[in-house]
């Protein structure tokens, strides 16, 4: 059995500092063994398309930033929905944001793919607990 909670994580965030901090937290707290970073949702979707064809690894965990240029987290989720339908895969997906906007909070609660909206910066203990509580979703 692995000492890590999940084997493979996609970290999608346009902010380089947030990606750095979250990567270090995921590694230090042994939440994810391998972490692949994307600075926008389109690149992550391109990667997931390659997962479907068997050319890339399936992520166990996706940490998705809400506010990104070009394609925000909610736009990513529209495309992700199609990927889930085609691939029949469903990694743990958490939206990560510092938003206080009620509309964004409601949209994240109402989206069936988002397990939970987590505040930036991530609190490792909370992330580990939520993964454990939802392990039956895998």
Phi, psi and omega in degrees: 000139183287148175281351180263150181290318174227157181276320192220128185233137168260127180247111186245108183200134180283344184269114183299321181294315178299318178299317180298311182298314182292323176300312181299319178296315180298320180287310184299321182267010176054043177274317180227132179288308182242137184228128176246128184256143173227141179263005172201160184293328181297316178298320179294320177295321176300319177297313181298326176298325178286333174298317182300324181276357179088006182274345182225163180286146177279127177285146173272333188218137173235125173252115190243120175290146178280307187265106176219147175288165178071305180212110180282176183301322181289324175295318175305316184295330176298316179286324179299321178305315179295321179297316179299317180298317181287317189272337185063021177254148179212084177295159170301131179230123176240135173271139183238127183197163173251015183296148172241003183292122182301321180297316178295319179298317179294315179300322179290322177294325185277348182277123185292343181272339182273117178290317181196148171270120180253142180282148173272143349287157181301145172254107187306319181299318179294315179300315179299317180297316182293322176298313179300317181295336184248017183298339177288348179284342182286000000 
